[in-house]
Amino acid sequence: MENKLSCNVTIHEELVDNKKMFVVNCAELGVSDFGETVDEALSNLKTGLSLLIEEAPEKAKLLE
């Protein structure tokens, strides 16, 4: 069974070497990531959050 958690996410655009990038941030856990599209950035963030919670399961309580 998969547990579902939710968090608030902010998304903003940045220009890096004349290329548009999307930066996503979960302030509750202090995790950020980026991607060339919003979907890619969100997917990368989900991976980072999963890894964090896997290594530090007590962090999941911050999202309950």
Buried (B, 14 or more C-beta within 10 A) or exposed (E): EEEEBEBEBEEEEEEEEEEEBBBBBBEBBEBBBBBEEEEBBBBBBBEBBEEBBEEEEEBBEEBE
